[in-house]
Each structure stands twice: as C-alpha cells, then as structure tokens.
Amino acid sequence: MPDTRDDHKPEAANGSAANTERKDKADGPPAVPVRKPVWLHIFGHDITAPFLLLLLSLVLFAPGQWTVPPLDRDEPRFTQATKQMLETNDYIDIRFQDQARYKKPVGIYWLQAAAVKLTGQGADAPLWTYRLPSIIAATISVLATFWLARAFMGPAGALLAAGFVAMAIIVGVEARLAKTDAALFATIIIAQGTLARIWLKDPGRRLWGLGFLFWTALAASVLIKGPVGPMVIGLTVVGLMVLKRKAAWFKGTAPLLGVLWFVLLVSPWFVAIWLATDGTFFTEAIGKDLLGKVGQGQEGHGAPPLTHLGAMFGIFWPLPAFFLLALPRIWQERKSPLVTFAVAWFIPSWVVFELVATKLPHYTMPLLPALALPVAAALMEGAGATAKTWLRWVAAVLLVVPAVGLAVAAFAGPVALGAWPSPPGAVLLSLGAVFAVAAASRLLRGPALYAYPAICLTAVCVSIGFWGFVGPALTPIWVSPRLVAAMDEIPGCADKSKRLVVTTGFHEPSFIFLEGTTTKIVSAQDAAAFLAATQADNSDTCRIAAIESREEPAFLAAAKEIGLVPKAVKRVDGLNINGGDDVDIGLYRKSVPTAVSEDDNEQQQ
C-alpha cells in the first residue's frame, strides 16, 4: 500500500513487488487519493514532519510529569529500587527495601539512575527525574514510527502513522510512568524499522549499518524487559519468512556477528547478577514471574482470551475508529509489502498475548504501530470516502465516546470523591469533547483524513486537561503524598532525616518511595513496640506510627499491654485506588509530658 502522493522513496517497491501484487481490480475499485489538506502540504515533508511530531509529543506527554504523584503499585516499585541503587551505589542487585526484586532486568533502573545523576541530584530527587527516561522513550517511539513508516510510504503518510502513536491513550499513560514499557516500546520500533528496511531491500548481502542497529536495539530490549522484545521481533521475522516463503533476506542483519554483538551487550550484567545472587535472579524472573504470568493471572490480572482485542478499542484511541474505515482498503492491499509486514508483526504476537493468562492493557502496546502503518497509508488513499453509513456511525461513536466520557468524568469523578472539580481541567476536557464531535462529523461526511486535525486537538485538550489539572486535583486518591505532608506538619517532625516511620495496614509502595527507604511495614504489635522504644532514642528523633483504622483496635490493645499511651496527632483519609477501599489512617506518637515548641519545628522546616 505505497503512498504515492508525496515524495515517496520507494524502498517498498524494489523488485516491483508492490506493483505485481496489487489486487485493486480483483477486490474493488482503485484508490482515489484525497486532496491533501493545507496542513499536510506544510508539514508532510521529511524536514517539517519530525519537528511537528516532536512538538506534538511534548504537548501530549509533558502535562502531569511534575504534578501527578507516583501511581501505585508498579511505578514506585521501580523508582524505589532505583533510589536504593543510588543510596547504596550497588548497580547490579535490584531490591525493594530488604526484599529482592528479581522480576525485570536492570536496564530501566540504569536509565532512571542516569537521569537522576544527569539532573545533578541524588537519591532524594523528585519523581519527575525518575520519569525522564519514559517521556524521552515515548518521544523517541513517535519519531521512530515516522522513520519506520518512511520505509513504506512518503513523509505525509508517515506523519499520520506517527501521530496515531503519539495520540494513543496507552502511550500517553506509559510516558508518565517510571517503569519499563515506554523504553521497551522505543527499542521494538527501532528494531522493527531496521528489520523492515532489510526485508524490503532483500539485498542478499550483509547490511552492516542496519544490522548493527537491529541487534543493538534487540539487546536493549532484553536488558529492559527480558524476552518480550525478542518475542515480538522474532515472531515478526518468522511471520515474514512464512508469508513470503523466503528466509535469505535475513542475511542482511549479519546474523553471525550480530548474535555475538548481542551477547556481548547483554551478558556482562546477566553474568554479574548470576554471581551476585547465585542464580536466584533467573529462578525468580523466569520461573516465577514470567512463567507464572503465562500459566495463571498474577495479582488478580487474569482474563479470558480476546480481552486484549476488546481493550484495544479503548487504549489505542483514536486509531480504532480510523482502522474500521480503512479496513476495506487494507484488505484490497493485503498482499502489498506494507500489509504483509503489518500482519507478520501484529497477528503472531497478538495471539500469544491473548493466550497468556495474565493480561494488562500495556502488554499489547508494542503492536500499536503495526495497525497505525496500514491505516495511515489507507487514509492517504481516500479511506472512508465510500464507506457504508453504518460503518461511519460505528467509527464516529468510537471516536466520540472516550472524549465525552472523560469530559463527564471531569465533573462527576471529583464530586463522587468529595472533591471540587478542577475548573481548567473540566473546561479543557469539555473542549476536547467538542473537537471529538467535530472529528466524528467529518467521518460521517467524507474521507477519514479530514477528521485528523480535529482529533489531534481532542488529544491535546484531553492530555492537558486530565493529566495537567483533573488528575492532580483528585486529592482523595493521593493518600501517600498527603500522609507525608501531614507528617511534615507534626511539631518536631519536619526534618525527614530525623524521622522514623512505621506503617500498619497501609502498604502502598508510593508511601515507601515518598517517605524514605527506612520506612518499615510492620504488624500492629510491632508498631506499638516501635513507639515504646522512643526512650532509647536521641531526643531529636521523631517516631511516627501510621495505623490504618482496621488495624487500630489491635494496635491500641498492644499498646495497652506494654503500658504505652499513644497519641493520634493527625488523621488522613481517602480512597486507595488499588482495590477501591476507603482508608482512614491515624498518625500516632508516644504521649510525652512536654511538647516540642512550634518555634523548634519552624526552625527544622
């Protein structure tokens, strides 16, 4: 499905493969390319398109980086492990407090540690520094999608494909979470971009530059998330070999030297962690984490097959609406190099993800570009111009419902939680809903391409409105930062370096990350004993026990047994988004005959 309307460099046309395999006459009328909009004439070039994509990525991904607290539970687990690497200068072993965290390789921890160091900060750096690798990787993913698409189409079509990746809800989420998936996404797209060029060229000889990039990206994916990258890329290779009944093209990756280079890159840390843990890392990461997810739903995330397919209609928004309208055109071009590559990328990995018992929305994110590429090319060829009315309406609904739903939630959500809606956020999300309706109206009236600018404006309004204003304003769900803020206000406890904290009944990793590595999760009895031990401390030390209301009877009974008189100095309540339970946490100190003066506390602050 080549894009012939804009300065296409016909890598996909080598050997006239794209021409000999066209099925237009057999499967439907030939494409009627639409007239390019003015904005596509301006930005649909190899020089201007990357700058527009960079700007779009920053606008979509930056809001909330500084204001959204750590999102439990995965993100603070990663950031806390990185924080402890910085505290101990041990960059081999991975730990969460005293527990080994042998689930993922070391790549993302190194990237986060490097980001903290490069910003001139230490282990106590703010959360946004730990998130830098994710926003950078998400931006690279968008630009890499443009580069990948240029192997098959001109810059205008590649701009559309990369824009779909930038606007996807799941990419925006992962760009804001300090964990593995945005970085993995970037490595997979880069590897697939090199693979596409090698496959299209089919040179019969080694392409050293592309081969070097391919194996380097593959090694980076392994260091970031183990076998996921090689699975997606490897299944693509196998799919291409099966679909075209040819394997000689893979020689272009320089496989013998490439494998040696790959092993050279990944083996040092794997050997080091083997020696440091006596092989325990591999037992935990492969035997328990990986195989455990395959066989059964871990941590309550089990779901039946086809769950991912249904979820894609939401997490890949706005792409699914355009995909429905583009599907007839994609079917007509099903034997073109572009569709062949997309099928080899998407179908095998999607089947695997559906068969794996544990299912989380971000698992299928590496498959997003495989859908965006053929949809973008179809839009350039007039997809949607002759679509049936019912199909237009289905696509319009898919486009409008998420935006309108978020606009309604901007008002209803805070009210349900007992908080005030954010006025700027509510206005921006409402404006985004208006743009979504405008985009849907264009889908109903003509080629789908003309709905693209309006849906871009929707994505921008939603990103700024939700992540910049609505999300941070949902204070009842941000329990951990409010707990830390409450402890800062306790007289004599403002200095974190002199504060010792235990928690009972509230075990979220975000609290550990925000309060500090020394924070302990203990039983109600141990919490009482912890406060009673104040006598042995230096008088400057502040001891606090954070006790969730469900544990308070046991805590108070244990305190009475040992003659402790605890005093509740603060209370913090809210909603724990993990499980949806209401929490009510009392901050206790040991009652003392004399209180630290407010002047002393202000001096500490």
Secondary structure in CASP SS format (residue, H / E / C, confidence):
PFRMAT SS
TARGET T0000
AUTHOR 0000-0000-0000
METHOD secondary structure of the structure
MODEL  1
M C 1.00
P C 1.00
D C 1.00
T C 1.00
R C 1.00
D C 1.00
D C 1.00
H C 1.00
K C 1.00
P C 1.00
E H 1.00
A H 1.00
A H 1.00
N H 1.00
G H 1.00
S H 1.00
A H 1.00
A H 1.00
N H 1.00
T H 1.00
E C 1.00
R C 1.00
K C 1.00
D H 1.00
K H 1.00
A H 1.00
D H 1.00
G C 1.00
P C 1.00
P C 1.00
A C 1.00
V C 1.00
P C 1.00
V C 1.00
R C 1.00
K C 1.00
P C 1.00
V H 1.00
W H 1.00
L H 1.00
H H 1.00
I H 1.00
F H 1.00
G C 1.00
H C 1.00
D C 1.00
I C 1.00
T H 1.00
A H 1.00
P H 1.00
F H 1.00
L H 1.00
L H 1.00
L H 1.00
L H 1.00
L H 1.00
S H 1.00
L H 1.00
V H 1.00
L H 1.00
F H 1.00
A C 1.00
P C 1.00
G C 1.00
Q C 1.00
W C 1.00
T C 1.00
V C 1.00
P C 1.00
P C 1.00
L C 1.00
D C 1.00
R C 1.00
D H 1.00
E H 1.00
P H 1.00
R H 1.00
F H 1.00
T H 1.00
Q H 1.00
A H 1.00
T H 1.00
K H 1.00
Q H 1.00
M H 1.00
L H 1.00
E H 1.00
T H 1.00
N C 1.00
D C 1.00
Y C 1.00
I C 1.00
D C 1.00
I C 1.00
R E 1.00
F E 1.00
Q C 1.00
D C 1.00
Q E 1.00
A E 1.00
R C 1.00
Y C 1.00
K C 1.00
K C 1.00
P C 1.00
V C 1.00
G H 1.00
I H 1.00
Y H 1.00
W H 1.00
L H 1.00
Q H 1.00
A H 1.00
A H 1.00
A H 1.00
V H 1.00
K H 1.00
L H 1.00
T C 1.00
G C 1.00
Q C 1.00
G C 1.00
A C 1.00
D C 1.00
A C 1.00
P C 1.00
L H 1.00
W H 1.00
T H 1.00
Y H 1.00
R H 1.00
L H 1.00
P H 1.00
S H 1.00
I H 1.00
I H 1.00
A H 1.00
A H 1.00
T H 1.00
I H 1.00
S H 1.00
V H 1.00
L H 1.00
A H 1.00
T H 1.00
F H 1.00
W H 1.00
L H 1.00
A H 1.00
R C 1.00
A C 1.00
F C 1.00
M C 1.00
G C 1.00
P H 1.00
A H 1.00
G H 1.00
A H 1.00
L H 1.00
L H 1.00
A H 1.00
A H 1.00
G H 1.00
F H 1.00
V H 1.00
A H 1.00
M H 1.00
A C 1.00
I H 1.00
I H 1.00
V H 1.00
G H 1.00
V H 1.00
E H 1.00
A C 1.00
R C 1.00
L C 1.00
A C 1.00
K C 1.00
T C 1.00
D H 1.00
A H 1.00
A H 1.00
L H 1.00
F H 1.00
A H 1.00
T H 1.00
I H 1.00
I H 1.00
I H 1.00
A H 1.00
Q H 1.00
G H 1.00
T H 1.00
L H 1.00
A H 1.00
R H 1.00
I H 1.00
W H 1.00
L H 1.00
K H 1.00
D C 1.00
P C 1.00
G C 1.00
R C 1.00
R C 1.00
L C 1.00
W H 1.00
G H 1.00
L H 1.00
G H 1.00
F H 1.00
L H 1.00
F H 1.00
W H 1.00
T H 1.00
A H 1.00
L H 1.00
A H 1.00
A H 1.00
S H 1.00
V H 1.00
L H 1.00
I H 1.00
K H 1.00
G C 1.00
P C 1.00
V H 1.00
G H 1.00
P H 1.00
M H 1.00
V H 1.00
I H 1.00
G H 1.00
L H 1.00
T H 1.00
V H 1.00
V H 1.00
G H 1.00
L H 1.00
M H 1.00
V H 1.00
L H 1.00
K H 1.00
R C 1.00
K C 1.00
A C 1.00
A H 1.00
W H 1.00
F H 1.00
K H 1.00
G H 1.00
T H 1.00
A C 1.00
P H 1.00
L H 1.00
L H 1.00
G H 1.00
V H 1.00
L H 1.00
W H 1.00
F H 1.00
V H 1.00
L H 1.00
L H 1.00
V H 1.00
S H 1.00
P H 1.00
W H 1.00
F H 1.00
V H 1.00
A H 1.00
I H 1.00
W H 1.00
L H 1.00
A H 1.00
T H 1.00
D C 1.00
G C 1.00
T H 1.00
F H 1.00
F H 1.00
T H 1.00
E H 1.00
A H 1.00
I H 1.00
G H 1.00
K H 1.00
D H 1.00
L H 1.00
L H 1.00
G H 1.00
K H 1.00
V H 1.00
G H 1.00
Q C 1.00
G C 1.00
Q H 1.00
E H 1.00
G H 1.00
H C 1.00
G E 1.00
A C 1.00
P C 1.00
P C 1.00
L C 1.00
T H 1.00
H H 1.00
L H 1.00
G H 1.00
A H 1.00
M H 1.00
F H 1.00
G H 1.00
I H 1.00
F C 1.00
W C 1.00
P C 1.00
L H 1.00
P H 1.00
A H 1.00
F H 1.00
F H 1.00
L H 1.00
L H 1.00
A H 1.00
L H 1.00
P H 1.00
R H 1.00
I H 1.00
W H 1.00
Q H 1.00
E C 1.00
R C 1.00
K C 1.00
S C 1.00
P H 1.00
L H 1.00
V H 1.00
T H 1.00
F H 1.00
A H 1.00
V H 1.00
A H 1.00
W H 1.00
F H 1.00
I H 1.00
P H 1.00
S H 1.00
W H 1.00
V H 1.00
V H 1.00
F H 1.00
E H 1.00
L H 1.00
V C 1.00
A C 1.00
T E 1.00
K C 1.00
L C 1.00
P H 1.00
H H 1.00
Y H 1.00
T H 1.00
M H 1.00
P H 1.00
L H 1.00
L H 1.00
P H 1.00
A H 1.00
L H 1.00
A H 1.00
L H 1.00
P H 1.00
V H 1.00
A H 1.00
A H 1.00
A H 1.00
L H 1.00
M H 1.00
E C 1.00
G C 1.00
A C 1.00
G C 1.00
A C 1.00
T C 1.00
A C 1.00
K C 1.00
T H 1.00
W H 1.00
L H 1.00
R H 1.00
W H 1.00
V H 1.00
A H 1.00
A H 1.00
V H 1.00
L H 1.00
L H 1.00
V H 1.00
V H 1.00
P H 1.00
A H 1.00
V H 1.00
G H 1.00
L H 1.00
A H 1.00
V H 1.00
A H 1.00
A H 1.00
F H 1.00
A H 1.00
G H 1.00
P H 1.00
V H 1.00
A H 1.00
L H 1.00
G C 1.00
A C 1.00
W C 1.00
P C 1.00
S C 1.00
P H 1.00
P H 1.00
G H 1.00
A H 1.00
V H 1.00
L H 1.00
L H 1.00
S H 1.00
L H 1.00
G H 1.00
A H 1.00
V H 1.00
F H 1.00
A H 1.00
V H 1.00
A H 1.00
A H 1.00
A H 1.00
S H 1.00
R H 1.00
L H 1.00
L H 1.00
R H 1.00
G C 1.00
P C 1.00
A H 1.00
L H 1.00
Y H 1.00
A H 1.00
Y H 1.00
P H 1.00
A H 1.00
I H 1.00
C H 1.00
L H 1.00
T H 1.00
A H 1.00
V H 1.00
C H 1.00
V H 1.00
S H 1.00
I H 1.00
G H 1.00
F H 1.00
W H 1.00
G H 1.00
F H 1.00
V H 1.00
G H 1.00
P H 1.00
A H 1.00
L C 1.00
T H 1.00
P H 1.00
I H 1.00
W C 1.00
V H 1.00
S H 1.00
P H 1.00
R H 1.00
L H 1.00
V H 1.00
A H 1.00
A H 1.00
M H 1.00
D H 1.00
E C 1.00
I C 1.00
P C 1.00
G C 1.00
C C 1.00
A C 1.00
D C 1.00
K H 1.00
S H 1.00
K H 1.00
R E 1.00
L E 1.00
V E 1.00
V E 1.00
T E 1.00
T E 1.00
G C 1.00
F C 1.00
H C 1.00
E C 1.00
P H 1.00
S H 1.00
F H 1.00
I H 1.00
F H 1.00
L H 1.00
E H 1.00
G C 1.00
T C 1.00
T C 1.00
T C 1.00
K E 1.00
I E 1.00
V C 1.00
S C 1.00
A H 1.00
Q H 1.00
D H 1.00
A H 1.00
A H 1.00
A H 1.00
F H 1.00
L H 1.00
A H 1.00
A H 1.00
T H 1.00
Q H 1.00
A H 1.00
D C 1.00
N C 1.00
S C 1.00
D C 1.00
T C 1.00
C E 1.00
R E 1.00
I E 1.00
A E 1.00
A E 1.00
I E 1.00
E E 1.00
S H 1.00
R H 1.00
E H 1.00
E H 1.00
P H 1.00
A H 1.00
F H 1.00
L H 1.00
A H 1.00
A H 1.00
A H 1.00
K H 1.00
E H 1.00
I C 1.00
G C 1.00
L C 1.00
V C 1.00
P E 1.00
K E 1.00
A E 1.00
V E 1.00
K E 1.00
R E 1.00
V E 1.00
D E 1.00
G E 1.00
L E 1.00
N E 1.00
I C 1.00
N C 1.00
G C 1.00
G C 1.00
D E 1.00
D E 1.00
V E 1.00
D E 1.00
I E 1.00
G E 1.00
L E 1.00
Y E 1.00
R E 1.00
K E 1.00
S C 1.00
V C 1.00
P C 1.00
T C 1.00
A C 1.00
V C 1.00
S C 1.00
E H 1.00
D H 1.00
D H 1.00
N H 1.00
E H 1.00
Q H 1.00
Q H 1.00
Q C 1.00
END
